[in-house]
Amino acid sequence: MLVGASLAVHENNWNALSSKDYGLTGLLAKIMLAGRGCAPDIKGPCLIVTSDYSGSHRGSSYEIYSILLGDLAYCSAWREARLSIRGDFLADKRRISYKGLNDRQQRRALKPFLDAADLIPGVCASLAVSKSVQSLFERDLAPVNPELIDCLSWNKSLFERALRIVHVVSFWIAGLSRPNQDVLWFSDEDEIAANPERLTLLTKVWANVMNSYTTHPLRHLKCGTTKCDDGSKEIEDFAAIPDLVAGAVRLVDVHRRSIPAWPYRTFVPRFKGKSDPHRPVALISRS
C-alpha cells in the first residue's frame, strides 16, 4: 500500500498531469486520482519500461498500446522465477510471445510466466483506440524543433503511431516516477524503431514529449528495442508481458460478446450527452 509521502508524490504527479490541457491523458490522470492509492510506489533508482502494440490487422476494431513500467531494483524475485520457468519450459531460449502460443512449450510456460509477472513491482496498462479515430492530436502550427526536422520524412500514419506510443509511455513515466530516476525504455521492434536511424529519432521525440509531461527532473532517458537483449532473454521477457497483454486485449475486442468478464481493472471514460461507441477506452491493470 502507498502511505504518507509515497502517496503524496503520486498525487502531485497526477494533479499536475490532470491540470494540463492534454485531452485524453489529462482524463486518465483524473481517473488515477480518483483511484487513490491504486498505483505502486516505484522508488528505486531506475524505471524499466517495455511496450508492445497490437490490433493493426483487419479483424480488430481497436489499436492496442500496452506498456509495462517496473521498479528495476526490486525485480529479484521475478528474475529468480523467470530463470526457473525458462529452465523448466524454455531451456532452448525461445522467445515467449502472444503470436507464439500455438507452440506447446510456450503454452505450458504461459501460466507460470504470468504468475511470475505479479512479482514485478509496477503497472501494466493498455490503451485501446478505435480505428475510427483518425488522430488523437491537433495540428500544431508552431515552428518544428530543428532536432525533429527528420520526422517530416515520416508518412502520416507512422508519425501518428509514434506520437501515440510516445505519449502513452511519457504519461505513465510522468505519473509514477520520482525525481532523479533513470528510465530505460525498450520498445517492440515496431516500424517506429525499424532501424538505428529511426530509433535515434524516436528517442529525440520521446525526450521532447517527456519534457512536456514531467514536473520533476529525471536523470538519463535511454531508448532501445528488444534487440538490446544480451542473450539472457531478460529484456525479451520483460517485453513479453505487454506483448501478451496486448494480444489478450485484442482477443477481448474480437470476441468481446462471448467473454463474460475481463481480468482487468477497467476504466471507461464517461462523457456528458450522447454516448459515443467509438470513444477511446483505458484499460488499467495492476501488475
C-alpha positions in Angstrom: 0.0 0.0 0.0 1.0 3.6 -0.5 1.1 5.7 2.6 2.3 9.2 3.6 4.9 10.7 1.4 4.7 8.0 -1.2 1.0 8.6 -1.9 1.7 12.4 -1.9 4.3 12.0 -4.6 1.9 10.3 -6.9 -1.0 12.6 -6.2 1.2 15.5 -7.0 2.2 13.9 -10.3 -1.4 13.1 -11.3 -2.6 16.5 -10.2 0.0 18.2 -12.4 -0.9 15.9 -15.4 -4.7 16.4 -14.9 -4.2 20.2 -14.9 -2.5 20.1 -18.4 -4.7 20.7 -21.4 -3.7 17.3 -22.9 -7.2 15.8 -23.6 -7.2 12.0 -23.2 -4.1 11.8 -20.9 -5.5 14.6 -18.7 -8.6 12.5 -18.4 -6.6 9.4 -17.5 -4.7 11.4 -14.8 -8.1 12.3 -13.2 -9.0 8.6 -13.3 -5.8 7.8 -11.5 -6.5 10.5 -8.9 -10.0 9.0 -8.3 -8.4 5.6 -7.8 -6.3 7.0 -4.9 -3.6 4.5 -3.9 -4.1 2.0 -6.8 -0.6 2.6 -8.2 2.6 1.0 -6.7 5.4 3.1 -5.2 8.3 2.8 -7.7 11.1 4.3 -5.6 14.2 2.6 -6.9 16.9 4.5 -8.9 15.8 3.1 -12.3 12.5 2.5 -14.0 12.3 -0.1 -16.7 9.6 0.3 -19.4 8.7 -2.1 -22.1 5.9 -1.7 -24.7 4.1 -3.6 -27.3 1.3 -3.0 -29.8 -1.5 -4.9 -31.4 -4.6 -4.5 -33.5 -3.1 -3.5 -36.8 -4.8 -6.4 -38.6 -8.2 -6.1 -40.2 -10.1 -8.2 -37.7 -9.6 -5.7 -34.9 -11.7 -2.6 -34.2 -9.0 -1.0 -32.0 -5.3 -0.3 -32.0 -3.8 -1.5 -28.7 -0.9 0.1 -27.0 0.4 -1.8 -24.0 3.1 -0.8 -21.5 4.9 -2.3 -18.6 6.6 0.0 -16.1 8.5 -1.6 -13.3 11.0 -0.9 -10.5 14.2 -2.4 -11.8 15.9 -2.5 -8.4 13.2 -4.7 -6.8 12.8 -7.3 -9.5 15.0 -10.0 -8.0 12.1 -12.3 -7.1 10.8 -12.1 -10.7 14.3 -12.8 -12.0 14.6 -16.0 -10.0 11.1 -17.1 -11.1 11.8 -16.2 -14.7 15.0 -18.3 -14.7 13.2 -21.3 -13.1 10.4 -21.1 -15.7 12.9 -20.9 -18.6 14.8 -23.9 -17.1 11.5 -25.9 -16.9 9.8 -25.0 -20.1 12.0 -22.8 -22.4 15.5 -24.2 -22.0 16.3 -23.6 -25.6 15.9 -19.8 -25.0 13.0 -19.5 -27.3 11.0 -16.2 -27.0 7.6 -16.3 -25.4 5.0 -14.2 -27.3 1.3 -14.0 -27.9 1.8 -15.0 -31.5 3.9 -18.0 -30.5 1.2 -19.5 -28.2 0.5 -22.2 -30.8 3.8 -23.6 -29.6 3.2 -26.3 -27.0 6.1 -25.3 -24.7 5.1 -21.7 -24.7 1.5 -22.6 -23.8 2.9 -24.8 -20.9 5.0 -21.8 -19.7 2.2 -19.2 -20.0 0.5 -19.6 -16.6 3.7 -19.7 -14.5 5.1 -16.9 -16.6 2.1 -14.7 -15.9 2.1 -15.7 -12.3 5.7 -14.6 -12.1 4.9 -11.2 -13.7 2.9 -10.4 -10.5 6.3 -10.3 -8.7 7.3 -7.2 -10.6 6.6 -4.0 -8.6 4.9 -1.9 -11.2 2.0 -1.4 -13.6 0.9 -2.9 -16.8 -1.6 -0.8 -18.7 -3.2 -0.8 -22.1 -4.9 1.9 -24.2 -7.3 0.8 -26.9 -8.1 3.4 -29.5 -10.9 2.9 -32.0 -9.7 2.7 -35.6 -12.5 5.2 -36.5 -10.3 7.8 -34.7 -8.1 9.4 -37.4 -5.8 11.3 -35.0 -5.5 11.9 -31.3 -3.6 15.2 -31.9 -4.4 18.7 -33.1 -2.4 20.3 -35.8 0.4 22.5 -34.3 1.3 25.5 -36.4 4.4 26.3 -34.3 7.8 26.0 -36.0 9.3 22.5 -36.0 12.0 21.8 -33.5 15.2 21.6 -35.6 16.2 18.4 -33.8 13.0 16.7 -35.1 13.0 18.0 -38.6 13.7 14.5 -39.9 10.2 13.5 -38.7 8.8 15.3 -41.7 10.0 12.5 -43.8 7.7 10.0 -42.0 4.4 9.3 -43.5 1.3 10.5 -41.6 0.4 7.0 -40.3 3.8 6.3 -38.9 4.1 9.8 -37.3 0.6 9.3 -35.7 1.6 5.9 -34.4 4.9 7.1 -33.0 3.2 10.0 -31.2 0.6 7.8 -29.7 3.2 5.4 -28.3 5.5 8.2 -27.0 2.6 10.0 -25.3 1.4 6.8 -23.6 4.9 6.0 -22.4 5.6 9.5 -21.2 2.2 9.8 -19.4 2.9 6.7 -17.2 6.5 7.7 -16.5 5.5 11.2 -15.5 2.8 9.8 -13.2 4.8 7.1 -11.5 8.3 8.3 -11.4 10.2 10.2 -8.7 12.8 13.0 -9.1 16.2 12.0 -10.4 15.3 8.4 -11.5 16.8 6.9 -14.7 14.4 5.4 -17.3 15.1 2.6 -19.7 12.5 2.1 -22.4 12.6 -1.0 -24.6 10.0 -1.0 -27.4 8.9 -3.9 -29.5 10.7 -4.0 -32.9 7.9 -2.0 -34.5 8.1 0.3 -37.5 8.7 3.2 -35.3 12.1 1.8 -34.4 12.8 -0.3 -37.5 16.4 0.8 -37.9 19.1 2.7 -35.9 18.2 6.0 -37.6 14.6 5.7 -36.8 15.3 4.6 -33.2 17.6 7.7 -32.8 14.8 10.0 -34.0 12.2 8.2 -31.8 14.5 8.8 -28.8 14.6 12.6 -29.6 10.8 12.7 -30.0 10.4 10.9 -26.7 12.7 13.3 -24.8 10.9 16.2 -26.3 7.5 14.9 -25.2 8.7 13.8 -21.8 9.8 17.4 -21.2 6.2 18.5 -21.6 4.8 15.9 -19.2 7.2 15.8 -16.2 7.2 18.4 -13.5 10.3 16.9 -11.8 13.8 16.2 -13.2 14.8 12.8 -14.4 18.3 11.7 -15.0 19.1 9.6 -18.0 16.5 8.6 -20.6 17.6 5.6 -22.7 15.6 4.0 -25.5 16.1 0.7 -27.3 14.4 -2.3 -28.7 14.3 -5.9 -27.7 17.4 -6.3 -29.9 19.3 -4.9 -27.0 18.9 -8.2 -25.1 22.3 -9.7 -24.2 21.2 -13.3 -24.8 19.9 -13.8 -21.3 16.3 -13.1 -22.6 15.7 -10.8 -19.6 14.7 -7.8 -21.8 12.7 -10.2 -24.1 10.8 -11.5 -21.0 10.1 -8.0 -19.7 8.8 -7.1 -23.2 6.8 -10.4 -23.4 4.4 -9.2 -20.6 2.9 -6.2 -22.5 3.0 -8.3 -25.7 0.8 -11.0 -24.0 -1.5 -8.3 -22.5 -1.9 -6.5 -25.9 -2.7 -9.8 -27.5 -5.3 -10.6 -24.8 -6.9 -7.2 -25.1 -7.1 -7.6 -28.9 -8.8 -11.1 -28.3 -11.3 -9.5 -26.0 -12.0 -6.9 -28.7 -12.6 -9.6 -31.3 -14.6 -11.9 -29.1 -15.9 -9.4 -26.5 -19.5 -10.6 -26.7 -18.6 -14.1 -25.8 -16.4 -13.3 -22.8 -18.3 -12.8 -19.6 -15.7 -10.9 -17.6 -12.4 -9.2 -18.1 -9.4 -10.0 -15.7 -8.6 -6.3 -15.6 -9.5 -3.2 -13.7 -11.3 -1.4 -16.4 -12.0 2.3 -16.7 -14.3 3.6 -19.4 -14.3 7.4 -19.7 -17.9 8.7 -19.4 -18.9 11.8 -21.4 -21.8 14.0 -20.9 -24.5 13.8 -23.6 -24.9 11.1 -26.1 -22.6 8.1 -25.6 -20.0 7.6 -28.4 -19.5 3.9 -29.1 -16.1 4.7 -30.6 -14.7 6.6 -27.6 -11.2 5.6 -26.5 -11.2 3.1 -23.7 -8.5 3.0 -21.0 -7.7 -0.4 -19.6 -5.5 -0.4 -16.5 -4.3 -3.5 -14.7 -2.1 -3.5 -11.7 1.0 -5.8 -12.1 
